[in-house]
Amino acid sequence: MAKRAELLVLVGEWKTARGSDRLPTVERRLKENHRPPEKRQNPARDVADRR
């Protein structure tokens, strides 16, 4: 509940500062991908390396 209260304070301050952008819904935020692209663990080998 403390996080919820903190979020309400932050949103209130944002609105007081004339924030007019629509805030994203929880569902929309969960659909967004903010993870960095995965790095390949094993680089692909050339065909010549396999012989």
Summary of the structure (lengths in Angstrom):
residues: 51
radius of gyration: 22.3
end to end distance: 62.0
largest distance: 68.2
contacts: 53
relative contact order: 0.07
helix: 49%
strand: 0%
